[in-house]
Amino acid sequence: MLGDKEAIATIAVKDLTVARKFYEGTLGLEVVNATGTEALTFKTGRAELIVYRSQYAGTNQATAVNWRVGDEIEAIVKALAAKGVAFEHYDMPGLTQKGDLHAFGEFKTAWFKDPDGNIVSLMNR
């Protein structure tokens, strides 16, 4: 039923102005819809990301959204670090840490938080 339909990620934020500066300015996403003071929709690849105002912003303790960035992961991590993004480091079984990247064989990932504390991940595959 839904297997051939696109999913849209949604992230709760406290302040849309701060979120827009981060998602548009820092991450380079394009705003495709600004719905008043309650939500923003960003284009990301062939999909969309909605950020919306919520009192529960940042309360999720798990990854909120992942970007599959392929072989560009190391360059993207460096570029984001240069923009002031601080990366998270987690001690997880089977993962080895190399700078801000974590690796499990050929799989590489890096985590950071948005201004509300939502956990964001980059993955090479």
Order of alpha helices (4+ residues) and beta strands (2+ residues): beta-alpha-beta-beta-beta-beta-alpha-beta-beta-beta-beta-beta
